[in-house]
């Protein structure tokens, strides 16, 4: 099998999977945006109590789902 044919088949297979790549990019961008906002908010805190830690875990659960 010539190299060109394999290369063409590879790119065609990758192009057929574009919805999967788009979904990955969108979900990564969403999680990244939430994480950046979370980091900006927590910079103002001197310490965290048990309630804040639990709320933070809840936020991570919601982002993961």
mmCIF file as Biopython writes it, N, C-alpha, C and O atoms, coordinates in Angstrom:
data_model
#
loop_
_atom_site.group_PDB
_atom_site.id
_atom_site.type_symbol
_atom_site.label_atom_id
_atom_site.label_alt_id
_atom_site.label_comp_id
_atom_site.label_asym_id
_atom_site.label_entity_id
_atom_site.label_seq_id
_atom_site.pdbx_PDB_ins_code
_atom_site.Cartn_x
_atom_site.Cartn_y
_atom_site.Cartn_z
_atom_site.occupancy
_atom_site.B_iso_or_equiv
_atom_site.auth_seq_id
_atom_site.auth_asym_id
_atom_site.pdbx_PDB_model_num
ATOM 1   N N  . UNK A ? 1  ? 0.851   -1.173 0.000  1.0 0.0 1  A 1 
ATOM 2   C CA . UNK A ? 1  ? 0.000   0.000  0.000  1.0 0.0 1  A 1 
ATOM 3   C C  . UNK A ? 1  ? 0.901   1.241  0.000  1.0 0.0 1  A 1 
ATOM 4   O O  . UNK A ? 1  ? 1.754   1.387  0.876  1.0 0.0 1  A 1 
ATOM 5   N N  . UNK A ? 2  ? 0.720   2.106  -0.948 1.0 0.0 2  A 1 
ATOM 6   C CA . UNK A ? 2  ? 1.569   3.306  -1.030 1.0 0.0 2  A 1 
ATOM 7   C C  . UNK A ? 2  ? 1.332   4.248  0.157  1.0 0.0 2  A 1 
ATOM 8   O O  . UNK A ? 2  ? 0.251   4.279  0.747  1.0 0.0 2  A 1 
ATOM 9   N N  . UNK A ? 3  ? 2.358   4.996  0.478  1.0 0.0 3  A 1 
ATOM 10  C CA . UNK A ? 3  ? 2.300   5.931  1.613  1.0 0.0 3  A 1 
ATOM 11  C C  . UNK A ? 3  ? 1.210   6.973  1.419  1.0 0.0 3  A 1 
ATOM 12  O O  . UNK A ? 3  ? 0.510   7.320  2.369  1.0 0.0 3  A 1 
ATOM 13  N N  . UNK A ? 4  ? 1.059   7.472  0.205  1.0 0.0 4  A 1 
ATOM 14  C CA . UNK A ? 4  ? 0.057   8.502  -0.064 1.0 0.0 4  A 1 
ATOM 15  C C  . UNK A ? 4  ? -1.354  8.017  0.231  1.0 0.0 4  A 1 
ATOM 16  O O  . UNK A ? 4  ? -2.174  8.763  0.766  1.0 0.0 4  A 1 
ATOM 17  N N  . UNK A ? 5  ? -1.631  6.788  -0.112 1.0 0.0 5  A 1 
ATOM 18  C CA . UNK A ? 5  ? -2.959  6.230  0.137  1.0 0.0 5  A 1 
ATOM 19  C C  . UNK A ? 5  ? -3.231  6.102  1.636  1.0 0.0 5  A 1 
ATOM 20  O O  . UNK A ? 5  ? -4.329  6.405  2.103  1.0 0.0 5  A 1 
ATOM 21  N N  . UNK A ? 6  ? -2.237  5.657  2.374  1.0 0.0 6  A 1 
ATOM 22  C CA . UNK A ? 6  ? -2.392  5.530  3.826  1.0 0.0 6  A 1 
ATOM 23  C C  . UNK A ? 6  ? -2.586  6.905  4.451  1.0 0.0 6  A 1 
ATOM 24  O O  . UNK A ? 6  ? -3.438  7.078  5.324  1.0 0.0 6  A 1 
ATOM 25  N N  . UNK A ? 7  ? -1.809  7.873  4.014  1.0 0.0 7  A 1 
ATOM 26  C CA . UNK A ? 7  ? -1.922  9.229  4.532  1.0 0.0 7  A 1 
ATOM 27  C C  . UNK A ? 7  ? -3.298  9.816  4.237  1.0 0.0 7  A 1 
ATOM 28  O O  . UNK A ? 7  ? -3.906  10.445 5.102  1.0 0.0 7  A 1 
ATOM 29  N N  . UNK A ? 8  ? -3.780  9.614  3.034  1.0 0.0 8  A 1 
ATOM 30  C CA . UNK A ? 8  ? -5.100  10.127 2.654  1.0 0.0 8  A 1 
ATOM 31  C C  . UNK A ? 8  ? -6.187  9.471  3.491  1.0 0.0 8  A 1 
ATOM 32  O O  . UNK A ? 8  ? -7.111  10.144 3.949  1.0 0.0 8  A 1 
ATOM 33  N N  . UNK A ? 9  ? -6.083  8.160  3.693  1.0 0.0 9  A 1 
ATOM 34  C CA . UNK A ? 9  ? -7.072  7.451  4.509  1.0 0.0 9  A 1 
ATOM 35  C C  . UNK A ? 9  ? -7.041  7.937  5.963  1.0 0.0 9  A 1 
ATOM 36  O O  . UNK A ? 9  ? -8.083  8.068  6.605  1.0 0.0 9  A 1 
ATOM 37  N N  . UNK A ? 10 ? -5.849  8.199  6.465  1.0 0.0 10 A 1 
ATOM 38  C CA . UNK A ? 10 ? -5.718  8.700  7.826  1.0 0.0 10 A 1 
ATOM 39  C C  . UNK A ? 10 ? -6.408  10.049 7.965  1.0 0.0 10 A 1 
ATOM 40  O O  . UNK A ? 10 ? -7.199  10.245 8.888  1.0 0.0 10 A 1 
ATOM 41  N N  . UNK A ? 11 ? -6.123  10.977 7.068  1.0 0.0 11 A 1 
ATOM 42  C CA . UNK A ? 11 ? -6.740  12.306 7.148  1.0 0.0 11 A 1 
ATOM 43  C C  . UNK A ? 11 ? -8.247  12.233 6.954  1.0 0.0 11 A 1 
ATOM 44  O O  . UNK A ? 11 ? -8.986  12.994 7.578  1.0 0.0 11 A 1 
ATOM 45  N N  . UNK A ? 12 ? -8.705  11.343 6.109  1.0 0.0 12 A 1 
ATOM 46  C CA . UNK A ? 12 ? -10.147 11.173 5.905  1.0 0.0 12 A 1 
ATOM 47  C C  . UNK A ? 12 ? -10.791 10.640 7.184  1.0 0.0 12 A 1 
ATOM 48  O O  . UNK A ? 12 ? -11.869 11.089 7.573  1.0 0.0 12 A 1 
ATOM 49  N N  . UNK A ? 13 ? -10.137 9.692  7.830  1.0 0.0 13 A 1 
ATOM 50  C CA . UNK A ? 13 ? -10.669 9.146  9.079  1.0 0.0 13 A 1 
ATOM 51  C C  . UNK A ? 13 ? -10.705 10.201 10.178 1.0 0.0 13 A 1 
ATOM 52  O O  . UNK A ? 13 ? -11.661 10.267 10.951 1.0 0.0 13 A 1 
ATOM 53  N N  . UNK A ? 14 ? -9.673  11.017 10.245 1.0 0.0 14 A 1 
ATOM 54  C CA . UNK A ? 14 ? -9.652  12.108 11.230 1.0 0.0 14 A 1 
ATOM 55  C C  . UNK A ? 14 ? -10.757 13.108 10.934 1.0 0.0 14 A 1 
ATOM 56  O O  . UNK A ? 14 ? -11.441 13.567 11.849 1.0 0.0 14 A 1 
ATOM 57  N N  . UNK A ? 15 ? -10.936 13.447 9.667  1.0 0.0 15 A 1 
ATOM 58  C CA . UNK A ? 15 ? -11.985 14.404 9.283  1.0 0.0 15 A 1 
ATOM 59  C C  . UNK A ? 15 ? -13.375 13.856 9.593  1.0 0.0 15 A 1 
ATOM 60  O O  . UNK A ? 15 ? -14.281 14.620 9.925  1.0 0.0 15 A 1 
ATOM 61  N N  . UNK A ? 16 ? -13.548 12.554 9.487  1.0 0.0 16 A 1 
ATOM 62  C CA . UNK A ? 16 ? -14.856 11.956 9.800  1.0 0.0 16 A 1 
ATOM 63  C C  . UNK A ? 16 ? -15.188 12.056 11.284 1.0 0.0 16 A 1 
ATOM 64  O O  . UNK A ? 16 ? -16.355 11.970 11.666 1.0 0.0 16 A 1 
ATOM 65  N N  . UNK A ? 17 ? -14.184 12.233 12.112 1.0 0.0 17 A 1 
ATOM 66  C CA . UNK A ? 17 ? -14.381 12.306 13.558 1.0 0.0 17 A 1 
ATOM 67  C C  . UNK A ? 17 ? -14.461 13.739 14.076 1.0 0.0 17 A 1 
ATOM 68  O O  . UNK A ? 17 ? -14.325 13.957 15.280 1.0 0.0 17 A 1 
ATOM 69  N N  . UNK A ? 18 ? -14.678 14.722 13.201 1.0 0.0 18 A 1 
ATOM 70  C CA . UNK A ? 18 ? -14.645 16.121 13.625 1.0 0.0 18 A 1 
ATOM 71  C C  . UNK A ? 18 ? -15.624 16.433 14.746 1.0 0.0 18 A 1 
ATOM 72  O O  . UNK A ? 18 ? -15.291 17.272 15.583 1.0 0.0 18 A 1 
ATOM 73  N N  . UNK A ? 19 ? -16.812 15.825 14.833 1.0 0.0 19 A 1 
ATOM 74  C CA . UNK A ? 19 ? -17.689 16.148 15.965 1.0 0.0 19 A 1 
ATOM 75  C C  . UNK A ? 19 ? -17.070 15.780 17.318 1.0 0.0 19 A 1 
ATOM 76  O O  . UNK A ? 19 ? -17.287 16.478 18.308 1.0 0.0 19 A 1 
ATOM 77  N N  . UNK A ? 20 ? -16.308 14.699 17.362 1.0 0.0 20 A 1 
ATOM 78  C CA . UNK A ? 20 ? -15.667 14.286 18.602 1.0 0.0 20 A 1 
ATOM 79  C C  . UNK A ? 20 ? -14.613 15.315 19.004 1.0 0.0 20 A 1 
ATOM 80  O O  . UNK A ? 20 ? -14.525 15.690 20.173 1.0 0.0 20 A 1 
ATOM 81  N N  . UNK A ? 21 ? -13.823 15.765 18.053 1.0 0.0 21 A 1 
ATOM 82  C CA . UNK A ? 21 ? -12.795 16.765 18.346 1.0 0.0 21 A 1 
ATOM 83  C C  . UNK A ? 21 ? -13.425 18.095 18.762 1.0 0.0 21 A 1 
ATOM 84  O O  . UNK A ? 21 ? -12.922 18.768 19.661 1.0 0.0 21 A 1 
ATOM 85  N N  . UNK A ? 22 ? -14.510 18.466 18.117 1.0 0.0 22 A 1 
ATOM 86  C CA . UNK A ? 22 ? -15.210 19.701 18.478 1.0 0.0 22 A 1 
ATOM 87  C C  . UNK A ? 22 ? -15.776 19.603 19.902 1.0 0.0 22 A 1 
ATOM 88  O O  . UNK A ? 22 ? -15.659 20.548 20.682 1.0 0.0 22 A 1 
ATOM 89  N N  . UNK A ? 23 ? -16.379 18.476 20.233 1.0 0.0 23 A 1 
ATOM 90  C CA . UNK A ? 23 ? -16.927 18.288 21.581 1.0 0.0 23 A 1 
ATOM 91  C C  . UNK A ? 23 ? -15.816 18.348 22.628 1.0 0.0 23 A 1 
ATOM 92  O O  . UNK A ? 23 ? -16.002 18.927 23.698 1.0 0.0 23 A 1 
ATOM 93  N N  . UNK A ? 24 ? -14.673 17.758 22.327 1.0 0.0 24 A 1 
ATOM 94  C CA . UNK A ? 24 ? -13.542 17.809 23.254 1.0 0.0 24 A 1 
ATOM 95  C C  . UNK A ? 24 ? -13.088 19.246 23.458 1.0 0.0 24 A 1 
ATOM 96  O O  . UNK A ? 24 ? -12.855 19.665 24.592 1.0 0.0 24 A 1 
ATOM 97  N N  . UNK A ? 25 ? -12.961 20.001 22.383 1.0 0.0 25 A 1 
ATOM 98  C CA . UNK A ? 25 ? -12.514 21.388 22.479 1.0 0.0 25 A 1 
ATOM 99  C C  . UNK A ? 25 ? -13.509 22.237 23.269 1.0 0.0 25 A 1 
ATOM 100 O O  . UNK A ? 25 ? -13.105 23.039 24.111 1.0 0.0 25 A 1 
ATOM 101 N N  . UNK A ? 26 ? -14.797 22.069 23.004 1.0 0.0 26 A 1 
ATOM 102 C CA . UNK A ? 26 ? -15.819 22.844 23.708 1.0 0.0 26 A 1 
ATOM 103 C C  . UNK A ? 26 ? -15.836 22.497 25.195 1.0 0.0 26 A 1 
ATOM 104 O O  . UNK A ? 26 ? -15.908 23.392 26.038 1.0 0.0 26 A 1 
ATOM 105 N N  . UNK A ? 27 ? -15.771 21.219 25.522 1.0 0.0 27 A 1 
ATOM 106 C CA . UNK A ? 27 ? -15.793 20.844 26.938 1.0 0.0 27 A 1 
ATOM 107 C C  . UNK A ? 27 ? -14.526 21.305 27.649 1.0 0.0 27 A 1 
ATOM 108 O O  . UNK A ? 27 ? -14.595 21.756 28.792 1.0 0.0 27 A 1 
ATOM 109 N N  . UNK A ? 28 ? -13.383 21.201 27.002 1.0 0.0 28 A 1 
ATOM 110 C CA . UNK A ? 28 ? -12.137 21.666 27.604 1.0 0.0 28 A 1 
ATOM 111 C C  . UNK A ? 28 ? -12.187 23.178 27.820 1.0 0.0 28 A 1 
ATOM 112 O O  . UNK A ? 28 ? -11.747 23.667 28.861 1.0 0.0 28 A 1 
ATOM 113 N N  . UNK A ? 29 ? -12.714 23.918 26.852 1.0 0.0 29 A 1 
ATOM 114 C CA . UNK A ? 29 ? -12.826 25.372 26.985 1.0 0.0 29 A 1 
ATOM 115 C C  . UNK A ? 29 ? -13.774 25.756 28.119 1.0 0.0 29 A 1 
ATOM 116 O O  . UNK A ? 29 ? -13.500 26.697 28.864 1.0 0.0 29 A 1 
ATOM 117 N N  . UNK A ? 30 ? -14.878 25.039 28.251 1.0 0.0 30 A 1 
ATOM 118 C CA . UNK A ? 30 ? -15.835 25.315 29.317 1.0 0.0 30 A 1 
ATOM 119 C C  . UNK A ? 30 ? -15.216 25.062 30.689 1.0 0.0 30 A 1 
ATOM 120 O O  . UNK A ? 30 ? -15.322 25.896 31.588 1.0 0.0 30 A 1 
ATOM 121 N N  . UNK A ? 31 ? -14.576 23.921 30.842 1.0 0.0 31 A 1 
ATOM 122 C CA . UNK A ? 31 ? -13.934 23.614 32.117 1.0 0.0 31 A 1 
ATOM 123 C C  . UNK A ? 31 ? -12.822 24.614 32.411 1.0 0.0 31 A 1 
ATOM 124 O O  . UNK A ? 31 ? -12.651 25.034 33.556 1.0 0.0 31 A 1 
ATOM 125 N N  . UNK A ? 32 ? -12.066 24.997 31.386 1.0 0.0 32 A 1 
ATOM 126 C CA . UNK A ? 32 ? -11.004 25.983 31.566 1.0 0.0 32 A 1 
ATOM 127 C C  . UNK A ? 32 ? -11.541 27.333 32.015 1.0 0.0 32 A 1 
ATOM 128 O O  . UNK A ? 32 ? -10.960 27.975 32.889 1.0 0.0 32 A 1 
ATOM 129 N N  . UNK A ? 33 ? -12.637 27.761 31.424 1.0 0.0 33 A 1 
ATOM 130 C CA . UNK A ? 33 ? -13.230 29.048 31.795 1.0 0.0 33 A 1 
ATOM 131 C C  . UNK A ? 33 ? -13.740 29.018 33.242 1.0 0.0 33 A 1 
ATOM 132 O O  . UNK A ? 33 ? -13.556 29.979 33.989 1.0 0.0 33 A 1 
ATOM 133 N N  . UNK A ? 34 ? -14.369 27.929 33.623 1.0 0.0 34 A 1 
ATOM 134 C CA . UNK A ? 34 ? -14.858 27.807 34.999 1.0 0.0 34 A 1 
ATOM 135 C C  . UNK A ? 34 ? -13.684 27.762 35.967 1.0 0.0 34 A 1 
ATOM 136 O O  . UNK A ? 34 ? -13.742 28.373 37.034 1.0 0.0 34 A 1 
ATOM 137 N N  . UNK A ? 35 ? -12.631 27.053 35.615 1.0 0.0 35 A 1 
ATOM 138 C CA . UNK A ? 35 ? -11.469 26.972 36.494 1.0 0.0 35 A 1 
ATOM 139 C C  . UNK A ? 35 ? -10.806 28.342 36.659 1.0 0.0 35 A 1 
ATOM 140 O O  . UNK A ? 35 ? -10.395 28.701 37.763 1.0 0.0 35 A 1 
ATOM 141 N N  . UNK A ? 36 ? -10.699 29.108 35.571 1.0 0.0 36 A 1 
ATOM 142 C CA . UNK A ? 36 ? -10.111 30.448 35.669 1.0 0.0 36 A 1 
ATOM 143 C C  . UNK A ? 36 ? -10.954 31.358 36.558 1.0 0.0 36 A 1 
ATOM 144 O O  . UNK A ? 36 ? -10.413 32.121 37.358 1.0 0.0 36 A 1 
ATOM 145 N N  . UNK A ? 37 ? -12.266 31.281 36.422 1.0 0.0 37 A 1 
ATOM 146 C CA . UNK A ? 37 ? -13.145 32.086 37.270 1.0 0.0 37 A 1 
ATOM 147 C C  . UNK A ? 37 ? -13.020 31.646 38.731 1.0 0.0 37 A 1 
ATOM 148 O O  . UNK A ? 37 ? -12.992 32.479 39.637 1.0 0.0 37 A 1 
ATOM 149 N N  . UNK A ? 38 ? -12.949 30.357 38.946 1.0 0.0 38 A 1 
ATOM 150 C CA . UNK A ? 38 ? -12.796 29.822 40.290 1.0 0.0 38 A 1 
ATOM 151 C C  . UNK A ? 38 ? -11.483 30.306 40.913 1.0 0.0 38 A 1 
ATOM 152 O O  . UNK A ? 38 ? -11.453 30.690 42.082 1.0 0.0 38 A 1 
ATOM 153 N N  . UNK A ? 39 ? -10.424 30.287 40.147 1.0 0.0 39 A 1 
ATOM 154 C CA . UNK A ? 39 ? -9.123  30.741 40.632 1.0 0.0 39 A 1 
ATOM 155 C C  . UNK A ? 39 ? -9.156  32.227 40.978 1.0 0.0 39 A 1 
ATOM 156 O O  . UNK A ? 39 ? -8.595  32.647 41.989 1.0 0.0 39 A 1 
ATOM 157 N N  . UNK A ? 40 ? -9.809  33.012 40.143 1.0 0.0 40 A 1 
ATOM 158 C CA . UNK A ? 40 ? -9.906  34.450 40.404 1.0 0.0 40 A 1 
ATOM 159 C C  . UNK A ? 40 ? -10.678 34.722 41.691 1.0 0.0 40 A 1 
ATOM 160 O O  . UNK A ? 40 ? -10.320 35.622 42.451 1.0 0.0 40 A 1 
ATOM 161 N N  . UNK A ? 41 ? -11.726 33.958 41.936 1.0 0.0 41 A 1 
ATOM 162 C CA . UNK A ? 41 ? -12.528 34.149 43.146 1.0 0.0 41 A 1 
ATOM 163 C C  . UNK A ? 41 ? -11.737 33.745 44.384 1.0 0.0 41 A 1 
ATOM 164 O O  . UNK A ? 41 ? -11.750 34.459 45.386 1.0 0.0 41 A 1 
ATOM 165 N N  . UNK A ? 42 ? -11.049 32.608 44.324 1.0 0.0 42 A 1 
ATOM 166 C CA . UNK A ? 42 ? -10.358 32.115 45.505 1.0 0.0 42 A 1 
ATOM 167 C C  . UNK A ? 42 ? -9.087  32.901 45.832 1.0 0.0 42 A 1 
ATOM 168 O O  . UNK A ? 42 ? -8.535  32.726 46.918 1.0 0.0 42 A 1 
ATOM 169 N N  . UNK A ? 43 ? -8.614  33.743 44.948 1.0 0.0 43 A 1 
ATOM 170 C CA . UNK A ? 43 ? -7.457  34.580 45.258 1.0 0.0 43 A 1 
ATOM 171 C C  . UNK A ? 43 ? -7.760  35.580 46.372 1.0 0.0 43 A 1 
ATOM 172 O O  . UNK A ? 43 ? -6.848  36.050 47.053 1.0 0.0 43 A 1 
ATOM 173 N N  . UNK A ? 44 ? -9.025  35.901 46.554 1.0 0.0 44 A 1 
ATOM 174 C CA . UNK A ? 44 ? -9.426  36.875 47.565 1.0 0.0 44 A 1 
ATOM 175 C C  . UNK A ? 44 ? -9.601  36.261 48.951 1.0 0.0 44 A 1 
ATOM 176 O O  . UNK A ? 44 ? -9.857  36.981 49.916 1.0 0.0 44 A 1 
ATOM 177 N N  . UNK A ? 45 ? -9.469  34.957 49.062 1.0 0.0 45 A 1 
ATOM 178 C CA . UNK A ? 45 ? -9.689  34.278 50.340 1.0 0.0 45 A 1 
ATOM 179 C C  . UNK A ? 45 ? -8.385  34.126 51.108 1.0 0.0 45 A 1 
ATOM 180 O O  . UNK A ? 45 ? -7.340  33.826 50.530 1.0 0.0 45 A 1 
ATOM 181 N N  . UNK A ? 46 ? -8.459  34.335 52.412 1.0 0.0 46 A 1 
ATOM 182 C CA . UNK A ? 46 ? -7.298  34.104 53.272 1.0 0.0 46 A 1 
ATOM 183 C C  . UNK A ? 46 ? -7.240  32.662 53.749 1.0 0.0 46 A 1 
ATOM 184 O O  . UNK A ? 46 ? -6.160  32.086 53.878 1.0 0.0 46 A 1 
ATOM 185 N N  . UNK A ? 47 ? -8.396  32.088 54.006 1.0 0.0 47 A 1 
ATOM 186 C CA . UNK A ? 47 ? -8.469  30.699 54.437 1.0 0.0 47 A 1 
ATOM 187 C C  . UNK A ? 47 ? -9.812  30.127 54.024 1.0 0.0 47 A 1 
ATOM 188 O O  . UNK A ? 47 ? -10.748 30.868 53.723 1.0 0.0 47 A 1 
ATOM 189 N N  . UNK A ? 48 ? -9.900  28.808 54.012 1.0 0.0 48 A 1 
ATOM 190 C CA . UNK A ? 48 ? -11.136 28.141 53.622 1.0 0.0 48 A 1 
ATOM 191 C C  . UNK A ? 48 ? -11.667 27.333 54.804 1.0 0.0 48 A 1 
ATOM 192 O O  . UNK A ? 48 ? -10.908 26.646 55.486 1.0 0.0 48 A 1 
ATOM 193 N N  . UNK A ? 49 ? -12.967 27.421 55.038 1.0 0.0 49 A 1 
ATOM 194 C CA . UNK A ? 49 ? -13.579 26.607 56.084 1.0 0.0 49 A 1 
ATOM 195 C C  . UNK A ? 49 ? -14.183 25.349 55.443 1.0 0.0 49 A 1 
ATOM 196 O O  . UNK A ? 49 ? -14.125 25.175 54.225 1.0 0.0 49 A 1 
ATOM 197 N N  . UNK A ? 50 ? -14.751 24.490 56.262 1.0 0.0 50 A 1 
ATOM 198 C CA . UNK A ? 50 ? -15.276 23.214 55.774 1.0 0.0 50 A 1 
ATOM 199 C C  . UNK A ? 50 ? -16.410 23.409 54.769 1.0 0.0 50 A 1 
ATOM 200 O O  . UNK A ? 50 ? -16.523 22.647 53.809 1.0 0.0 50 A 1 
ATOM 201 N N  . UNK A ? 51 ? -17.237 24.409 54.982 1.0 0.0 51 A 1 
ATOM 202 C CA . UNK A ? 51 ? -18.357 24.658 54.064 1.0 0.0 51 A 1 
ATOM 203 C C  . UNK A ? 51 ? -17.832 25.069 52.691 1.0 0.0 51 A 1 
ATOM 204 O O  . UNK A ? 51 ? -18.317 24.589 51.667 1.0 0.0 51 A 1 
ATOM 205 N N  . UNK A ? 52 ? -16.853 25.947 52.676 1.0 0.0 52 A 1 
ATOM 206 C CA . UNK A ? 52 ? -16.288 26.382 51.397 1.0 0.0 52 A 1 
ATOM 207 C C  . UNK A ? 52 ? -15.620 25.223 50.656 1.0 0.0 52 A 1 
ATOM 208 O O  . UNK A ? 52 ? -15.728 25.126 49.434 1.0 0.0 52 A 1 
ATOM 209 N N  . UNK A ? 53 ? -14.947 24.364 51.371 1.0 0.0 53 A 1 
ATOM 210 C CA . UNK A ? 53 ? -14.309 23.201 50.748 1.0 0.0 53 A 1 
ATOM 211 C C  . UNK A ? 53 ? -15.367 22.287 50.138 1.0 0.0 53 A 1 
ATOM 212 O O  . UNK A ? 53 ? -15.187 21.779 49.031 1.0 0.0 53 A 1 
ATOM 213 N N  . UNK A ? 54 ? -16.454 22.078 50.847 1.0 0.0 54 A 1 
ATOM 214 C CA . UNK A ? 54 ? -17.528 21.233 50.310 1.0 0.0 54 A 1 
ATOM 215 C C  . UNK A ? 54 ? -18.204 21.873 49.103 1.0 0.0 54 A 1 
ATOM 216 O O  . UNK A ? 54 ? -18.536 21.189 48.135 1.0 0.0 54 A 1 
ATOM 217 N N  . UNK A ? 55 ? -18.403 23.174 49.162 1.0 0.0 55 A 1 
ATOM 218 C CA . UNK A ? 55 ? -18.970 23.867 47.997 1.0 0.0 55 A 1 
ATOM 219 C C  . UNK A ? 55 ? -18.022 23.789 46.805 1.0 0.0 55 A 1 
ATOM 220 O O  . UNK A ? 55 ? -18.466 23.661 45.665 1.0 0.0 55 A 1 
ATOM 221 N N  . UNK A ? 56 ? -16.745 23.863 47.059 1.0 0.0 56 A 1 
ATOM 222 C CA . UNK A ? 56 ? -15.767 23.739 45.997 1.0 0.0 56 A 1 
ATOM 223 C C  . UNK A ? 56 ? -15.824 22.343 45.372 1.0 0.0 56 A 1 
ATOM 224 O O  . UNK A ? 56 ? -15.755 22.205 44.150 1.0 0.0 56 A 1 
ATOM 225 N N  . UNK A ? 57 ? -15.950 21.319 46.200 1.0 0.0 57 A 1 
ATOM 226 C CA . UNK A ? 57 ? -16.088 19.962 45.672 1.0 0.0 57 A 1 
ATOM 227 C C  . UNK A ? 57 ? -17.372 19.809 44.865 1.0 0.0 57 A 1 
ATOM 228 O O  . UNK A ? 57 ? -17.386 19.114 43.849 1.0 0.0 57 A 1 
ATOM 229 N N  . UNK A ? 58 ? -18.440 20.445 45.304 1.0 0.0 58 A 1 
ATOM 230 C CA . UNK A ? 58 ? -19.686 20.425 44.549 1.0 0.0 58 A 1 
ATOM 231 C C  . UNK A ? 58 ? -19.506 21.091 43.188 1.0 0.0 58 A 1 
ATOM 232 O O  . UNK A ? 58 ? -20.007 20.598 42.177 1.0 0.0 58 A 1 
ATOM 233 N N  . UNK A ? 59 ? -18.792 22.208 43.168 1.0 0.0 59 A 1 
ATOM 234 C CA . UNK A ? 59 ? -18.503 22.876 41.899 1.0 0.0 59 A 1 
ATOM 235 C C  . UNK A ? 59 ? -17.722 21.964 40.968 1.0 0.0 59 A 1 
ATOM 236 O O  . UNK A ? 59 ? -18.026 21.884 39.778 1.0 0.0 59 A 1 
ATOM 237 N N  . UNK A ? 60 ? -16.727 21.283 41.492 1.0 0.0 60 A 1 
ATOM 238 C CA . UNK A ? 60 ? -15.945 20.365 40.669 1.0 0.0 60 A 1 
ATOM 239 C C  . UNK A ? 60 ? -16.799 19.208 40.150 1.0 0.0 60 A 1 
ATOM 240 O O  . UNK A ? 60 ? -16.611 18.745 39.025 1.0 0.0 60 A 1 
ATOM 241 N N  . UNK A ? 61 ? -17.736 18.748 40.977 1.0 0.0 61 A 1 
ATOM 242 C CA . UNK A ? 61 ? -18.648 17.688 40.538 1.0 0.0 61 A 1 
ATOM 243 C C  . UNK A ? 61 ? -19.517 18.160 39.377 1.0 0.0 61 A 1 
ATOM 244 O O  . UNK A ? 61 ? -19.700 17.441 38.395 1.0 0.0 61 A 1 
ATOM 245 N N  . UNK A ? 62 ? -20.046 19.368 39.496 1.0 0.0 62 A 1 
ATOM 246 C CA . UNK A ? 62 ? -20.909 19.909 38.443 1.0 0.0 62 A 1 
ATOM 247 C C  . UNK A ? 62 ? -20.123 20.110 37.152 1.0 0.0 62 A 1 
ATOM 248 O O  . UNK A ? 62 ? -20.629 19.832 36.065 1.0 0.0 62 A 1 
ATOM 249 N N  . UNK A ? 63 ? -18.896 20.588 37.268 1.0 0.0 63 A 1 
ATOM 250 C CA . UNK A ? 63 ? -18.064 20.788 36.078 1.0 0.0 63 A 1 
ATOM 251 C C  . UNK A ? 63 ? -17.753 19.454 35.435 1.0 0.0 63 A 1 
ATOM 252 O O  . UNK A ? 63 ? -17.761 19.345 34.209 1.0 0.0 63 A 1 
ATOM 253 N N  . UNK A ? 64 ? -17.479 18.445 36.229 1.0 0.0 64 A 1 
ATOM 254 C CA . UNK A ? 64 ? -17.127 17.126 35.694 1.0 0.0 64 A 1 
ATOM 255 C C  . UNK A ? 64 ? -18.285 16.490 34.961 1.0 0.0 64 A 1 
ATOM 256 O O  . UNK A ? 64 ? -18.086 15.840 33.936 1.0 0.0 64 A 1 
ATOM 257 N N  . UNK A ? 65 ? -19.509 16.668 35.475 1.0 0.0 65 A 1 
ATOM 258 C CA . UNK A ? 65 ? -20.687 16.041 34.873 1.0 0.0 65 A 1 
ATOM 259 C C  . UNK A ? 65 ? -21.022 16.820 33.647 1.0 0.0 65 A 1 
ATOM 260 O O  . UNK A ? 65 ? -21.983 16.493 32.951 1.0 0.0 65 A 1 
#
